[in-house]
């Protein structure tokens, strides 16, 4: 009798093992609409001698503000961080609408590190997959310096890319995870005069706190990392017209008509 029960148990186990898994929903572009910012951003750094220094599209290296030669050194030429482009479009995951936010930046390195010879530069993009709730949390942030921790479904870096081919590359790399172990940290301050907004953002692991999406993830001041600290914008930030940032987040692009919109549910409503 026991042998018969064992045989039935084995047959049942093999039967369940042979059942095919349900396929994952496809990740597909949702329309052709995209938004791009490639100018108008200014980066600021609080220098060692207590001065604010700035540069178009990059946050300068943290040096003495009068150290003109120091800023020309290759290791400092790309700044503490930089933005080549901000870019965003929508994707469809099954019946769910998601957004892919990209920060393009330039990294530099020596081909021969020991002798500091053969300086090379490369444009990379770091992407964040987020939902409408995440976008709205940035759009509706209060008029004060806040640090938002935003749920994302995937993130990662893409090398040797540009806006014209990044969607194709990203769709091969993105893997949607409902419980992803990283988050988007978005510092934003809407209290600035003249319609300006200060911001800085990056990816950070929820447990181990390692930082990605910046060119110097180990950047510290007085031996302490600024990442995931409420005080970050007191030392470095990007500045942009608030209306331009908001239009970007709303995917407003006059090149595309509103009737191209496709109606899909927001994330989490499957």
Buried (B, 14 or more C-beta within 10 A) or exposed (E): EEEEEEEEEEEEEEEEEEEEEEEEEEBEBBBEBBBBBEEEBBBBBBBEEEEEBEBEBBBBBBBBBEBEEEBEEEEBBBBBBBBBBBBBBBBBBEEBBBBBBBBBBBBBEBEEEEEEEEEEEEBBBBBBBBBBEBBEBBEEBEEEBBBBEBBBBBBBBBEEBEBEEBBEBBBEEBEBEEEBEBBBBBBBBBEBEEEBBBBBBBBBEEEEEEBBBBBBBEBEBEEEBBBBBEEBBEBBBBBBBBEBBBBBBEBBBEEBEEEEBEEBEBBEEE
